[in-house]
């Protein structure tokens, strides 16, 4: 377990100076091999994914006989657990205690269980890329409750305790109602759902979407469903409508979202259903994260976004060089950019400028991964985009985004340059600002 990272104060960490080796921006760019293997690129890029140390969500659905089913789902990463070595394996264990009490603090339901983990590689004991997911279902009468969660590390007896307010609707009432919106993947059988606990949607997964149920309808009713996607500033990104004919008094819906993922960042889906002069609404937040092909067609990228040929050069060109490019005509600017790269070609006789290819490959990745639509900011303009373009893929990334942390942040480590960078999402907008200047 990485005790230092878990226990340190992030604000103190941001102020700790790390003596950096002195490199020019172009020298830093040249440190990364120009053409990594496709698999290596994908692995590096995949590291930059915000995964919380701990996260919990609850989902409410109608049950039989006027009761409500609450599905409790949570996840915890290996890095917050204590692993001990046993022969050639490393083992950890934790105990989960879920308790639900009513307003008078009377016990309504509870469940306790233990879970053991085993990994063969020591590096996996500090893994923060995947969640160990747990779930439990309870069927209760509608009402107001508290959900108490206690997770105990069996080896250290350290405990995580949280209390969540829990309101269970009465879905048996004769009016139009919606269940919780649950993001996930639909698979066979049709009623099954693989929950997306992180609520992070990617453009690479065509089977992802949102699942929900509609109550209070009659067979044959025509249901008009309106779907709205807004960004974190509540500006509309997407809107579409569908019509459903109810086959029973309970309608289960799955809306595919793959074709609706046009912008990155924090977004909100609102579903409004209308029928028989009634209306019901539910909403849920999620994040969109784009993937990047292992090989990017640089010529096509620059053709689609001509400004990318010179604008990101402000990070590695001298102020005098960039000023000349900015003030030049279009034709003159193209000549200056070509001249800039010609002077920095590490192998002039090869027919390719590996340094240029690597630079625009990083620009392409920054555009895809770090763009902030709601702020009108291109990926290369963000703090993470700038550091990525200059320093390349970090060797190691630590993430914090969940209930154990004051606010989401990422730490990027570059051992060769003896640097680390701390980025923090101070406003909750998805913009991670560099805080250790």
C-alpha positions as CSV (number, residue, x, y, z in Angstrom):
1,X,0.0,0.0,0.0
2,X,1.3,3.4,-0.9
3,X,1.1,5.0,2.6
4,X,2.8,8.2,1.6
5,X,0.3,9.1,-1.1
6,X,-2.7,8.1,0.9
7,X,-1.8,10.0,4.1
8,X,-0.2,13.1,2.7
9,X,-2.0,16.4,2.5
10,X,-2.5,17.2,-1.2
11,X,-2.1,20.9,-0.6
12,X,1.2,20.4,1.0
13,X,2.3,18.1,-1.8
14,X,1.5,20.7,-4.4
15,X,3.9,23.1,-2.7
16,X,6.8,20.7,-2.3
17,X,9.5,21.7,-4.8
18,X,11.2,19.1,-6.9
19,X,14.6,20.0,-8.2
20,X,14.2,19.6,-12.0
21,X,16.9,18.7,-14.5
22,X,17.3,21.6,-16.9
23,X,16.1,20.7,-20.4
24,X,14.9,22.9,-23.2
25,X,11.3,22.1,-24.4
26,X,12.7,20.6,-27.6
27,X,15.2,18.4,-25.6
28,X,12.3,17.2,-23.5
29,X,10.3,16.4,-26.6
30,X,13.3,14.4,-28.0
31,X,13.5,12.2,-24.9
32,X,10.5,10.1,-25.9
33,X,11.1,7.6,-28.7
34,X,9.5,8.9,-31.9
35,X,7.6,5.8,-32.7
36,X,6.6,3.7,-29.7
37,X,4.8,0.4,-30.4
38,X,1.1,0.7,-30.8
39,X,0.4,-1.4,-27.7
40,X,2.8,0.7,-25.7
41,X,1.1,3.9,-26.8
42,X,-2.3,2.5,-25.9
43,X,-1.0,1.4,-22.5
44,X,0.5,4.8,-21.8
45,X,-2.6,6.7,-22.9
46,X,-4.8,4.3,-20.9
47,X,-3.0,5.3,-17.7
48,X,-4.5,8.8,-17.7
49,X,-8.0,7.8,-16.5
50,X,-9.5,9.2,-13.3
51,X,-10.4,6.3,-11.0
52,X,-11.6,7.1,-7.4
53,X,-10.1,5.4,-4.4
54,X,-13.7,4.7,-3.3
55,X,-17.1,5.3,-4.7
56,X,-20.7,4.3,-3.9
57,X,-23.9,4.6,-5.7
58,X,-27.5,3.5,-5.0
59,X,-30.2,2.7,-7.5
60,X,-33.9,2.5,-6.7
61,X,-36.4,0.3,-8.6
62,X,-40.0,-0.9,-8.0
63,X,-40.3,-4.3,-6.2
64,X,-43.3,-6.5,-5.6
65,X,-46.2,-5.8,-3.2
66,X,-45.7,-2.0,-3.0
67,X,-42.0,-2.2,-1.9
68,X,-38.9,-0.6,-3.3
69,X,-35.7,-2.4,-4.3
70,X,-32.5,-0.5,-3.6
71,X,-29.4,-1.7,-5.3
72,X,-26.2,-0.6,-3.5
73,X,-23.0,-0.7,-5.4
74,X,-19.6,0.4,-4.5
75,X,-15.9,0.0,-5.4
76,X,-12.5,0.3,-3.8
77,X,-9.1,0.2,-5.3
78,X,-6.2,-2.1,-4.2
79,X,-4.0,0.9,-3.2
80,X,-6.1,1.7,0.0
81,X,-5.8,-1.9,1.3
82,X,-2.9,-3.6,3.1
83,X,-1.5,-6.6,1.2
84,X,0.8,-9.2,2.9
85,X,3.1,-11.6,1.1
86,X,2.3,-15.3,1.2
87,X,4.8,-17.3,-0.7
88,X,4.8,-15.9,-4.2
89,X,1.4,-14.1,-3.9
90,X,0.1,-11.0,-2.1
91,X,-3.2,-11.1,-0.2
92,X,-5.5,-8.6,1.2
93,X,-9.0,-8.9,2.8
94,X,-11.7,-6.5,3.9
95,X,-15.1,-6.7,5.6
96,X,-18.2,-4.9,4.5
97,X,-21.0,-3.9,6.8
98,X,-24.1,-2.3,5.2
99,X,-26.8,-1.1,7.6
100,X,-30.1,0.7,6.8
101,X,-32.0,2.4,9.6
102,X,-35.2,4.3,9.5
103,X,-35.9,7.8,10.8
104,X,-36.2,6.6,14.4
105,X,-32.9,4.8,14.0
106,X,-34.6,1.4,14.0
107,X,-32.8,-1.3,12.0
108,X,-34.5,-1.9,8.7
109,X,-31.9,-4.2,7.0
110,X,-28.3,-5.2,7.2
111,X,-25.7,-7.3,5.5
112,X,-22.1,-8.2,6.4
113,X,-19.6,-10.1,4.3
114,X,-15.9,-10.5,3.8
115,X,-13.9,-10.4,0.6
116,X,-10.3,-11.7,0.0
117,X,-8.0,-10.5,-2.8
118,X,-5.0,-12.2,-4.3
119,X,-2.5,-10.8,-6.8
120,X,0.8,-12.3,-8.1
121,X,2.6,-9.1,-8.9
122,X,3.6,-6.6,-6.1
123,X,2.9,-3.7,-8.5
124,X,-0.8,-4.7,-8.4
125,X,-1.0,-4.1,-4.7
126,X,-0.7,-0.4,-5.5
127,X,-3.1,-0.5,-8.5
128,X,-5.5,2.4,-8.8
129,X,-6.8,1.6,-12.3
130,X,-9.5,-0.8,-11.5
131,X,-12.2,-1.0,-8.8
132,X,-13.0,-4.0,-6.7
133,X,-16.8,-3.8,-7.1
134,X,-19.3,-5.1,-4.5
135,X,-23.1,-4.9,-4.5
136,X,-26.1,-5.8,-2.4
137,X,-29.8,-5.6,-2.8
138,X,-32.4,-4.7,-0.2
139,X,-36.2,-4.6,-0.5
140,X,-37.9,-2.1,1.8
141,X,-41.1,-0.2,2.3
142,X,-41.0,3.3,0.7
143,X,-39.7,6.0,3.1
144,X,-36.7,7.9,4.4
145,X,-33.7,6.0,5.7
146,X,-30.0,6.3,6.4
147,X,-27.5,3.9,4.7
148,X,-24.5,3.3,6.9
149,X,-21.4,1.8,5.3
150,X,-18.4,0.5,7.1
151,X,-15.4,-1.1,5.2
152,X,-12.7,-2.6,7.4
153,X,-9.2,-3.7,6.3
154,X,-8.8,-7.1,8.0
155,X,-5.1,-6.8,8.4
156,X,-4.8,-3.2,9.7
157,X,-8.3,-2.8,11.2
158,X,-8.5,0.6,9.5
159,X,-12.1,1.5,8.9
160,X,-13.9,3.7,6.3
161,X,-17.3,4.8,7.6
162,X,-19.9,6.8,5.7
163,X,-23.6,7.6,6.1
164,X,-25.8,8.4,3.1
165,X,-29.4,9.7,3.2
166,X,-31.6,7.3,1.3
167,X,-35.1,8.1,0.1
168,X,-37.1,5.3,-1.4
169,X,-40.1,6.4,-3.6
170,X,-43.4,4.7,-3.5
171,X,-43.5,3.4,-7.1
172,X,-46.9,1.7,-6.3
173,X,-48.8,5.0,-6.4
174,X,-51.0,5.4,-9.5
175,X,-49.0,8.1,-11.2
176,X,-46.2,8.2,-13.9
177,X,-42.8,7.7,-12.3
178,X,-39.2,6.9,-13.3
179,X,-36.6,4.8,-11.5
180,X,-33.0,5.8,-11.1
181,X,-31.0,6.2,-14.3
182,X,-28.3,3.6,-14.3
183,X,-25.4,3.8,-16.8
184,X,-24.0,0.5,-18.1
185,X,-23.9,-2.1,-20.8
186,X,-26.9,-4.2,-21.9
187,X,-26.3,-7.8,-22.7
188,X,-28.1,-11.2,-22.9
189,X,-30.6,-11.8,-21.3
190,X,-32.2,-8.4,-22.2
191,X,-33.0,-7.5,-18.6
192,X,-29.4,-7.8,-17.5
193,X,-27.2,-4.8,-17.0
194,X,-23.5,-4.5,-16.4
195,X,-23.4,-1.4,-14.3
196,X,-20.9,1.4,-15.1
197,X,-20.2,2.4,-11.5
198,X,-17.8,5.2,-12.5
199,X,-20.3,6.6,-15.0
200,X,-17.4,7.3,-17.4
201,X,-18.5,6.7,-21.0
202,X,-16.0,6.3,-23.9
203,X,-16.4,6.6,-27.6
204,X,-14.8,3.1,-28.0
205,X,-17.7,1.2,-26.4
206,X,-20.8,0.9,-28.7
207,X,-22.8,-1.2,-26.2
208,X,-23.0,1.4,-23.4
209,X,-26.1,3.4,-22.5
210,X,-28.6,4.2,-19.8
211,X,-31.2,1.9,-18.3
212,X,-34.3,2.9,-16.4
213,X,-37.9,1.8,-15.7
214,X,-41.2,3.6,-16.2
215,X,-44.1,3.0,-13.8
216,X,-47.7,4.0,-13.5
217,X,-48.7,3.2,-17.1
218,X,-51.2,1.0,-18.7
219,X,-50.7,-1.5,-21.6
220,X,-51.2,0.3,-24.9
221,X,-50.3,3.8,-23.5
222,X,-48.1,5.8,-25.9
223,X,-45.1,7.2,-24.0
224,X,-43.2,10.2,-25.3
225,X,-39.6,10.2,-24.1
226,X,-37.5,13.4,-24.3
227,X,-33.7,13.1,-23.7
228,X,-31.6,16.1,-23.0
229,X,-27.8,16.2,-22.5
230,X,-26.3,19.4,-21.0
231,X,-22.7,20.3,-20.0
232,X,-21.6,21.4,-16.5
233,X,-22.9,24.9,-17.2
234,X,-26.3,23.5,-18.2
235,X,-25.9,24.4,-21.8
236,X,-27.7,22.0,-24.1
237,X,-25.4,19.7,-26.1
238,X,-27.9,17.2,-27.5
239,X,-31.7,16.6,-27.6
240,X,-33.7,13.7,-29.1
241,X,-37.2,12.1,-28.7
242,X,-38.5,8.6,-28.9
243,X,-41.9,7.0,-28.7
244,X,-42.7,3.8,-26.8
245,X,-46.0,1.8,-26.6
246,X,-46.3,0.3,-23.2
247,X,-46.7,-3.5,-23.2
248,X,-47.4,-3.7,-19.4
249,X,-47.7,-1.5,-16.3
250,X,-43.9,-1.5,-16.0
251,X,-41.7,-0.6,-19.0
252,X,-38.0,-1.3,-18.9
253,X,-35.9,1.0,-21.2
254,X,-32.3,1.0,-22.5
255,X,-31.2,4.0,-24.4
256,X,-27.9,3.6,-26.3
257,X,-25.6,6.6,-25.9
258,X,-22.6,5.7,-28.1
259,X,-23.7,8.0,-30.9
260,X,-24.4,10.8,-28.5
261,X,-20.9,11.2,-27.2
262,X,-19.7,14.2,-29.1
263,X,-18.0,16.2,-26.4
264,X,-15.7,15.4,-23.5
265,X,-16.1,16.3,-19.9
266,X,-18.8,16.3,-17.2
267,X,-22.3,16.1,-18.6
268,X,-25.9,15.5,-17.4
269,X,-28.6,13.4,-18.9
270,X,-32.2,14.3,-18.2
271,X,-35.0,11.9,-19.3
272,X,-38.6,13.2,-19.3
273,X,-41.5,10.9,-20.0
274,X,-45.0,12.1,-20.8
275,X,-48.2,10.0,-21.0
276,X,-51.9,10.6,-20.3
277,X,-51.3,14.3,-19.4
278,X,-48.7,13.3,-16.8
279,X,-45.0,13.8,-16.8
280,X,-42.1,12.2,-14.9
281,X,-38.4,13.1,-14.9
282,X,-35.0,11.7,-13.8
283,X,-31.5,12.9,-14.3
284,X,-27.9,11.7,-13.7
285,X,-24.4,12.9,-14.2
286,X,-21.6,11.2,-16.2
287,X,-18.3,11.9,-17.8
288,X,-17.3,11.4,-21.4
289,X,-13.7,10.4,-22.2
290,X,-12.5,10.0,-25.8
291,X,-10.0,7.3,-26.8
292,X,-7.2,7.8,-29.3
293,X,-6.2,5.4,-32.1
294,X,-2.7,4.0,-31.7
295,X,-1.6,5.7,-34.9
296,X,-3.0,9.1,-35.7
297,X,-2.9,10.5,-39.3
298,X,-1.1,13.7,-38.6
299,X,-1.7,15.2,-42.1
300,X,-5.5,14.6,-41.7
301,X,-5.4,16.2,-38.3
302,X,-3.7,19.4,-39.5
303,X,-6.0,19.5,-42.5
304,X,-9.1,19.4,-40.3
305,X,-7.6,21.9,-37.8
306,X,-5.1,24.1,-39.6
307,X,-4.3,26.2,-36.5
308,X,-2.8,23.2,-34.8
309,X,0.2,23.4,-37.1
310,X,1.5,26.4,-35.3
311,X,-0.5,27.3,-32.2
312,X,0.8,24.6,-29.9
313,X,4.4,25.5,-31.0
314,X,4.2,28.3,-28.4
315,X,5.2,25.6,-25.9
316,X,8.5,24.7,-27.6
317,X,9.4,27.6,-29.9
318,X,11.2,30.7,-28.7
319,X,9.0,33.8,-28.1
320,X,10.6,35.5,-31.1
321,X,9.9,32.5,-33.4
322,X,6.3,32.2,-32.3
323,X,5.7,35.9,-32.6
324,X,6.9,35.8,-36.2
325,X,4.5,32.9,-37.0
326,X,1.6,34.6,-35.3
327,X,2.0,37.8,-37.2
328,X,2.8,36.2,-40.6
329,X,0.4,35.7,-43.5
330,X,-1.0,32.2,-44.1
331,X,1.6,31.4,-46.8
332,X,4.5,32.9,-44.8
333,X,3.4,31.1,-41.6
334,X,3.5,27.7,-43.5
335,X,7.0,28.5,-44.6
336,X,8.1,29.5,-41.1
337,X,6.6,26.3,-39.5
338,X,8.3,24.1,-42.1
339,X,11.6,25.9,-41.5
340,X,11.1,25.5,-37.7
341,X,10.9,21.7,-38.1
342,X,13.6,21.4,-40.7
343,X,16.1,23.0,-38.3
344,X,15.1,20.4,-35.7
345,X,15.1,17.3,-37.8
346,X,17.1,14.7,-35.9
347,X,17.7,12.6,-39.0
348,X,17.5,14.8,-42.1
349,X,18.4,12.0,-44.5
350,X,15.6,9.6,-43.3
351,X,12.8,11.3,-45.2
352,X,10.8,11.7,-42.0
353,X,11.1,14.1,-39.2
354,X,10.6,11.9,-36.1
355,X,10.5,14.9,-33.7
356,X,7.7,16.6,-35.6
357,X,5.7,13.3,-35.8
358,X,6.0,12.9,-32.0
359,X,5.0,16.5,-31.3
360,X,1.8,16.3,-33.4
361,X,1.0,12.9,-32.0
362,X,1.0,14.4,-28.6
363,X,-1.1,17.3,-29.8
364,X,-3.6,14.9,-31.2
365,X,-3.8,13.0,-28.0
366,X,-4.2,16.3,-26.0
367,X,-7.0,17.3,-28.3
368,X,-8.9,14.0,-27.9
369,X,-8.4,13.5,-24.1
370,X,-8.3,17.0,-22.5
371,X,-10.7,19.2,-24.5
372,X,-13.3,21.0,-22.4
373,X,-16.4,21.8,-24.5
374,X,-18.2,23.6,-21.7
375,X,-15.3,26.0,-21.2
376,X,-14.6,26.4,-24.9
377,X,-11.0,25.3,-24.4
378,X,-9.2,23.0,-26.8
379,X,-7.3,20.1,-25.4
380,X,-3.9,21.4,-26.2
381,X,-4.7,24.7,-24.4
382,X,-5.4,23.0,-21.0
383,X,-2.7,22.6,-18.3
384,X,-2.7,18.8,-18.7
385,X,-2.5,19.2,-22.5
386,X,0.5,21.6,-22.2
387,X,2.4,19.3,-19.9
388,X,1.6,16.3,-22.0
389,X,2.8,18.0,-25.2
390,X,6.1,19.1,-23.7
391,X,6.9,16.1,-21.4
392,X,5.0,13.3,-23.2
393,X,3.2,10.4,-21.4
394,X,4.0,10.3,-17.7
395,X,5.6,7.2,-16.5
396,X,3.2,7.0,-13.6
397,X,-0.1,8.7,-12.8
398,X,-1.8,8.8,-9.4
399,X,-5.5,9.7,-9.3
400,X,-7.9,10.8,-6.6
401,X,-11.5,11.3,-7.4
402,X,-14.0,10.2,-4.8
403,X,-15.3,10.4,-1.3
404,X,-11.9,9.8,0.3
405,X,-10.6,13.0,-1.2
406,X,-11.3,16.8,-0.8
407,X,-11.4,17.3,-4.5
408,X,-10.4,15.4,-7.6
409,X,-6.7,15.6,-8.5
410,X,-4.0,13.8,-10.5
411,X,-0.2,13.6,-10.0
412,X,2.0,12.9,-13.0
413,X,5.5,11.6,-12.4
414,X,8.4,12.0,-14.8
415,X,11.5,10.4,-13.2
416,X,13.9,11.1,-16.0
417,X,13.2,14.8,-15.8
418,X,12.9,14.6,-12.0
419,X,9.6,16.3,-12.1
420,X,6.1,15.7,-10.9
421,X,3.0,17.8,-11.7
422,X,-0.2,18.0,-9.6
423,X,-3.4,18.9,-11.3
424,X,-6.6,19.7,-9.4
425,X,-10.2,20.1,-10.5
426,X,-11.0,23.0,-8.2
427,X,-14.3,24.0,-9.7
428,X,-15.7,20.5,-10.5
429,X,-15.9,21.5,-14.1
430,X,-13.5,18.8,-15.4
431,X,-10.7,21.3,-15.9
432,X,-7.6,20.0,-14.0
433,X,-5.5,23.0,-13.2
434,X,-1.7,22.8,-12.5
435,X,-1.2,23.7,-8.9
436,X,2.5,23.1,-8.2
437,X,3.9,26.0,-10.3
